Amino acid sequence: MPELRSDRTERTLTHIEDQLDQALADLKIIKGAFPEDEFGNVDTLGHRRYHEEMISAAKAQTKFWEELRRDLIKKGLMWGLLAAIGLMATGLAVKTGITWNAGK
């Protein structure tokens, strides 16, 4: 006569089967987030490469904006200094009465 499983063993096995079914359902959902390769398989490596490319692009964009900001600050300071020198020279010329005739 075959041995009957105890009620506790049966409940434990049922619980394990339910947990396995849930894990498989979760895995199916997770796999749905990944693209498929040319053979219809989940392309986890392609997914990883995509994100690596996105990270690389974000780093390049950050570098671009930092360099642009630095360049604008540098050029802005240069033009500001040049304008200040020009204004001081003009003010000094007006104060001392110095004039110059351009083209004559």
Sequence and secondary structure as in RCSB ss.txt:
>XXXX:A:sequence
MPELRSDRTERTLTHIEDQLDQALADLKIIKGAFPEDEFGNVDTLGHRRYHEEMISAAKAQTKFWEELRRDLIKK
GLMWGLLAAIGLMATGLAVKTGITWNAGK
>XXXX:A:secstr
      HHHHHHHHHHHHHHHHHHHHHHHHHTTS B TTSSB HHHHHHHHHHHHHHHHHHHHHHHHHHHHHHHH
HHHHHHHHHHHHHHHHHHHHHT    TT 
